[in-house]
């Protein structure tokens, strides 16, 4: 196998051997049945059981996770030990907001390309339903003062300082989905893009219906063989993404009210990604390991790019990450057989398509001489996306890479790109090729 480029680094081939993901389960206003480590371990157990090598043959484990629970510090190490990878196998956790799962694969690819590792388990996990609810600053100060009071009088004085307002909680999920630099929620940044590119409500809802329809079709045709079942402590079996709405229509979605700009906005719960729990893991290997264990190769990671942009327009991150990859390899948009653009919001994906076809944006923001052209929907997220199956932020990057490889294999095509926007104003993208 020939050498490849990972980012700007020449190195050894990075082979994608296998992968699996859990069903993505909607957060239902209470903690779900599985913690983030539970999800990753269930996913990893099935994946590793079908391999010809033992779990302790893995050189390192890298897991992306945005908000592990207080009992899951360095969640990757917990997952590694629970999977039986052994005490001597190092493991670490990465966090790049929505692209944490993609970041873990990038790190694994770099380690293989540079010879630091030969066999890596990487991916992402997230239990968004377990996001913490914490005390506010005033409550924390009051508790600190109370615990520091040494005399009965001081304790009484501290108790008298209590105010009911101190009990108002901070909802970790809502705070985490708000950009601390701009003060905008992720949905508000999507509203910015809708306004900038004149994307109307009907277009967004049409895209959302398309996402559900594509996912429904994928289930009907048994295309999602990467999903492994989950069984909770009560014996309940979870075998499919539970956010799918087969009966979704534009007429039904039109009844939903805007969430982020109630007076003038168009972003609703129906045309946004679902808050979800889930995990996705992949096995990456060098040529030497492929030969040693006679492993089948699903595909290759050929190139990786990260980009930054205005946090208030973070949804355009894929445009800024993908474009340098296309330029390096001298590809046009139409020379990529399949695309996975994570569906954070319908408006955000539609804005990326519009930006590539907008002369002003391509010239002023991307430094191009002309628009890149139109990305056809027939090659984009053909089996659904975050709007229909959910977006567990730590796992989505790994999911779209795995599924892009599955789509290439199924359709006997050559190359795909998997890309995400990232809260805080970034984008990440991977160029993938079928074996």
C-alpha positions in Angstrom: 0.0 0.0 0.0 1.3 3.4 -0.9 2.2 6.2 1.5 -0.5 8.8 2.3 -0.8 12.3 3.6 -2.5 12.9 7.0 -2.8 16.6 7.1 0.5 17.8 5.9 2.4 14.8 7.3 3.8 12.0 5.1 3.5 8.6 6.8 2.4 5.0 6.7 -1.0 4.0 5.5 -3.8 4.2 8.0 -6.2 1.3 7.5 -9.7 1.3 8.9 -10.4 -2.3 9.9 -13.8 -2.4 11.4 -16.2 -0.3 13.5 -19.4 -0.3 15.4 -21.9 2.0 17.0 -24.7 1.8 19.5 -28.2 2.9 18.7 -28.5 6.6 19.3 -31.1 7.1 22.1 -33.0 10.4 22.6 -32.6 12.2 25.9 -36.0 12.0 27.6 -35.8 14.6 30.4 -34.1 12.2 32.7 -30.8 10.3 32.8 -30.8 7.5 30.2 -30.2 3.8 30.9 -26.5 4.0 30.0 -23.6 6.3 31.1 -21.0 7.3 28.5 -18.6 4.6 29.5 -21.4 2.0 29.5 -22.2 3.0 25.9 -18.6 2.7 24.7 -18.0 -0.5 26.5 -21.1 -2.2 25.1 -20.0 -1.0 21.6 -16.4 -2.0 22.1 -17.2 -5.5 23.5 -19.1 -6.5 20.3 -16.5 -4.9 18.1 -13.5 -6.6 19.7 -15.2 -10.0 20.1 -15.3 -10.5 16.4 -11.6 -9.7 15.8 -8.9 -12.3 15.4 -6.5 -10.5 17.8 -6.9 -10.3 21.6 -8.0 -7.0 23.2 -4.6 -6.5 24.9 -2.9 -6.5 21.4 -4.2 -2.9 21.0 -1.5 -0.3 21.4 -3.6 2.5 22.7 -7.2 3.6 23.2 -8.4 7.1 22.4 -12.0 8.2 23.1 -13.6 11.5 22.4 -16.1 12.8 25.0 -17.3 16.3 25.8 -18.9 15.8 29.2 -18.1 12.6 31.0 -19.7 12.2 34.4 -17.8 12.9 37.6 -17.3 9.2 37.9 -15.7 8.9 34.5 -12.5 11.0 34.7 -10.3 10.1 31.7 -13.2 8.0 30.4 -10.9 6.4 27.7 -8.9 4.7 30.4 -12.1 3.4 32.1 -13.3 2.1 28.8 -10.0 0.5 27.9 -9.7 -1.4 31.2 -13.4 -2.5 31.1 -12.8 -3.9 27.6 -9.9 -5.9 28.7 -7.2 -4.1 26.8 -4.9 -4.5 29.8 -3.2 -2.3 32.4 -0.2 -1.7 30.1 -2.3 -0.3 27.3 -2.3 3.6 27.5 -5.5 5.4 27.0 -6.5 9.1 26.9 -9.6 11.2 26.3 -9.9 14.1 23.7 -12.4 16.9 23.6 -13.1 19.2 20.6 -16.8 19.8 21.1 -18.9 18.2 18.4 -15.8 16.8 16.6 -14.4 15.0 19.6 -14.9 11.6 17.9 -13.2 12.9 14.8 -10.3 14.2 16.8 -9.8 10.8 18.4 -9.5 9.3 14.9 -7.1 12.0 13.8 -4.9 11.3 16.8 -5.0 7.6 16.1 -4.2 8.1 12.4 -1.2 10.3 13.2 0.2 7.8 15.6 -0.1 5.0 13.0 1.2 7.2 10.2 4.3 8.2 12.2 5.0 4.7 13.6 4.1 5.4 17.2 1.4 2.8 17.1 0.2 -0.1 15.0 -3.2 -1.0 16.3 -5.5 1.6 17.9 -9.1 1.6 19.2 -10.6 5.1 18.7 -13.9 6.8 18.6 -16.3 8.7 20.8 -19.1 8.4 23.3 -21.6 10.7 24.9 -24.5 10.4 27.3 -26.1 13.8 26.9 -29.0 12.8 29.1 -26.5 12.5 32.0 -25.3 16.1 31.6 -24.9 17.5 35.1 -27.2 20.0 36.9 -24.9 22.0 39.2 -25.2 24.7 41.9 -24.7 28.3 40.9 -21.8 30.4 42.2 -23.7 32.0 45.0 -24.7 28.6 46.4 -21.1 27.3 46.1 -19.9 30.4 48.1 -22.5 29.9 50.7 -21.7 26.2 51.2 -18.0 27.1 51.4 -18.7 29.7 54.1 -20.9 27.3 56.0 -18.3 24.5 56.0 -15.6 27.0 57.1 -17.6 28.3 60.1 -16.0 27.0 63.3 -18.2 28.3 66.1 -22.0 28.0 66.7 -22.4 31.8 66.2 -20.5 31.8 62.9 -22.5 28.8 61.7 -25.8 30.6 62.6 -24.6 33.8 60.8 -23.7 31.7 57.7 -27.1 30.0 57.8 -28.8 33.4 57.9 -27.1 34.3 54.6 -29.0 31.6 52.7 -31.4 32.9 50.0 -33.8 30.7 48.0 -32.4 32.1 44.8 -29.2 30.2 45.6 -31.1 27.0 44.7 -31.5 27.9 41.1 -29.5 25.3 39.2 -27.2 25.6 36.3 -28.3 23.1 33.6 -25.0 21.8 32.2 -26.3 20.9 28.8 -27.8 24.3 28.1 -24.7 26.1 29.3 -22.5 23.7 27.2 -24.5 24.5 24.1 -23.9 28.2 24.5 -20.7 29.8 23.1 -19.0 31.6 26.0 -17.2 34.0 23.6 -20.3 35.3 21.7 -22.9 34.5 24.2 -24.9 32.8 21.4 -26.5 29.4 21.6 -25.7 27.0 18.8 -29.2 27.5 17.5 -28.7 31.2 17.4 -25.6 30.8 15.3 -27.7 28.7 12.9 -30.2 31.5 12.7 -27.3 33.8 11.6 -26.5 31.4 8.7 -30.2 31.2 7.7 -30.3 35.0 7.5 -27.0 35.3 5.7 -27.9 32.8 2.9 -31.6 33.5 2.9 -32.6 30.0 3.9 -36.3 29.9 4.6 -38.3 27.7 7.0 -39.8 25.5 4.3 -36.3 24.6 3.0 -35.2 23.7 6.5 -38.2 21.5 7.2 -37.9 19.9 3.8 -34.3 18.9 4.6 -35.4 17.6 8.0 -38.1 15.4 6.4 -35.5 14.2 3.9 -33.2 13.2 6.8 -36.0 11.1 8.5 -36.9 9.6 5.1 -33.4 8.6 4.3 -32.9 7.0 7.7 -36.2 5.1 7.4 -35.1 3.8 4.0 -31.8 2.7 5.4 -33.5 0.7 8.1 -36.0 -0.9 5.6 -33.1 -2.0 3.4 -30.9 -3.2 6.3 -28.1 -0.8 5.5 -27.2 0.0 9.1 -25.3 -3.1 10.0 -22.7 -1.2 12.1 -25.3 -0.8 14.9 -24.9 -3.2 17.9 -27.6 -3.9 20.4 -27.7 -2.5 23.9 -29.3 -4.3 26.9 -30.0 -2.3 30.0 -30.1 -3.6 33.6 -33.8 -4.5 33.3 -33.3 -6.6 30.3 -34.7 -4.1 27.8 -33.1 -4.3 24.4 -32.3 -1.3 22.3 -31.6 -2.2 18.7 -32.3 1.0 16.7 -32.1 4.8 16.8 -35.2 5.9 18.6 -35.4 9.4 17.2 -36.6 8.3 13.8 -40.0 9.8 12.8 -41.2 7.9 9.8 -44.3 9.9 9.6 -42.5 13.3 9.5 -43.9 15.7 7.0 -43.3 19.4 6.2 -46.9 20.1 7.2 -46.3 18.6 10.7 -43.0 20.3 11.1 -44.5 23.7 10.2 -46.6 23.5 13.4 -43.5 23.7 15.6 -42.5 27.1 17.0 -39.0 28.5 16.7 -36.8 27.8 19.7 -33.9 30.2 19.5 -35.5 33.3 18.0 -39.1 33.1 19.0 -40.3 36.2 17.1 -38.3 36.1 13.8 -36.5 32.7 13.8 -36.9 29.5 11.8 -34.9 27.0 13.8 -37.2 24.5 15.6 -36.7 21.3 17.4 -37.8 19.5 14.2 -35.1 20.9 12.0 -32.3 20.6 14.5 -30.2 17.7 15.7 -31.7 15.6 18.6 -30.1 15.6 22.0 -28.9 12.0 22.2 -26.8 9.3 24.0 -24.6 7.0 21.9 -21.1 5.7 21.1 -19.1 4.8 18.0 -15.7 3.1 17.9 -13.3 2.1 15.1 -10.2 0.0 14.8 -7.3 1.5 12.9 -4.2 -0.5 12.0 -0.9 -0.3 10.1 -0.1 -2.5 7.1 2.1 -4.7 9.4 -0.9 -5.5 11.6 -3.1 -6.1 8.6 -0.6 -8.6 7.4 0.1 -10.2 10.8 -3.6 -11.0 11.5 -4.8 -11.2 7.9 -7.3 -8.4 8.6 -9.9 -7.3 6.1 -9.5 -3.6 5.3 -12.7 -1.5 5.1 -10.9 1.7 3.9 -8.2 4.3 4.6 -8.0 7.7 6.2 -6.2 9.8 3.5 -6.2 13.3 4.8 -7.4 15.4 7.7 -8.0 19.2 8.1 -9.0 21.5 10.9 -10.1 25.1 10.5 -11.2 28.0 12.6 -13.8 30.8 11.8 -16.1 33.3 13.5 -17.9 31.5 16.4 -21.1 33.3 15.5 -21.0 31.4 12.1 -19.6 28.2 13.5 -21.9 26.1 11.2 -19.8 26.9 8.2 -16.9 25.0 9.7 -17.1 22.2 7.2 -16.7 24.7 4.3 -13.4 25.9 5.8 -12.1 22.4 6.7 -13.1 20.6 3.5 -11.9 23.2 1.0 -8.1 22.9 1.8 -8.5 19.1 1.4 -10.1 19.5 -2.1 -7.3 21.9 -3.1 -4.5 19.7 -1.9 -5.8 16.8 -3.9 -7.2 18.9 -6.8 -10.7 17.5 -6.4 -13.9 19.2 -7.2 -17.0 18.8 -5.1 -18.3 16.4 -7.7 -15.3 14.1 -7.5 -16.2 13.1 -3.9 -18.6 10.1 -4.3 -20.3 10.5 -0.9 -20.5 13.1 1.8 -21.3 12.9 5.5 -21.9 16.5 6.8 -23.1 16.2 10.4 -26.6 17.6 10.7 -26.4 20.0 13.7 -29.1 22.0 12.1 -30.8 21.9 8.7 -30.0 25.5 8.1 -26.3 24.9 8.9 -25.9 22.1 6.3 -27.9 24.1 3.7 -25.7 27.1 4.5 -22.5 25.1 3.8 -24.0 24.0 0.4 -24.8 27.6 -0.3 -21.4 29.0 0.7 -19.6 26.7 -1.7 -21.8 28.0 -4.5 -21.6 31.6 -3.5 -19.0 33.7 -5.4 -18.7 36.4 -2.7 -18.1 33.9 0.1 -15.7 31.8 -1.9 -13.7 34.8 -2.9 -13.7 36.8 0.4 -13.8 34.0 3.0 -12.0 31.1 1.3 -9.6 33.0 -1.0 -10.8 31.2 -4.1 -11.0 32.6 -7.6 -14.5 31.3 -8.2 -17.2 29.3 -6.5 -16.5 25.6 -6.0 -20.0 24.7 -7.3 -23.0 22.9 -6.1 -23.0 19.8 -3.8 -25.8 17.6 -4.9 -28.1 16.2 -2.2 -28.1 12.8 -3.9 -24.6 12.2 -2.5 -25.1 13.8 0.9 -26.2 12.0 4.1 -28.0 9.4 2.0 -28.9 7.3 5.1 -30.0 10.2 7.3 -28.1 12.3 9.8 -28.2 14.1 13.2 -31.7 15.5 12.6 -33.2 12.0 12.3 -30.8 9.8 14.4 -29.3 12.3 16.8 -26.0 14.0 17.6 -24.3 12.7 20.8 -21.6 15.3 20.5 -18.6 13.1 21.5 -19.6 10.3 19.2 -20.9 11.9 16.0 -17.5 12.4 14.4 -16.7 8.7 14.7 -20.1 7.7 13.5 -19.9 9.7 10.2 -16.5 8.3 9.4 -17.6 4.8 10.0 -20.8 5.2 8.0 -19.1 6.9 5.2 -16.8 3.8 4.8 -19.9 1.6 4.9 -21.6 3.7 2.2 -18.5 3.4 0.0 -18.3 -0.3 0.5 -22.0 -0.8 -0.2 -22.0 1.2 -3.4 -18.6 0.2 -4.6 -17.4 3.8 -4.8 -13.9 5.2 -4.1 -13.9 8.3 -1.8 -15.9 10.2 0.7 -15.6 13.1 3.0 -16.8 13.2 6.6 -17.0 16.7 8.2 -18.6 18.5 11.1 -19.1 22.0 12.4 -17.8 22.6 15.9 -19.1 24.9 18.6 -16.7 27.8 19.2 -16.1 28.4 15.5 -14.2 25.4 14.0 -14.6 22.8 11.4 -13.0 19.3 10.9 -12.9 17.1 7.9 -11.5 13.7 6.8 -10.9 12.4 3.3 -11.7 8.7 3.2 -11.1 6.0 0.6 -12.5 2.5 0.1 -10.0 -0.3 0.3 
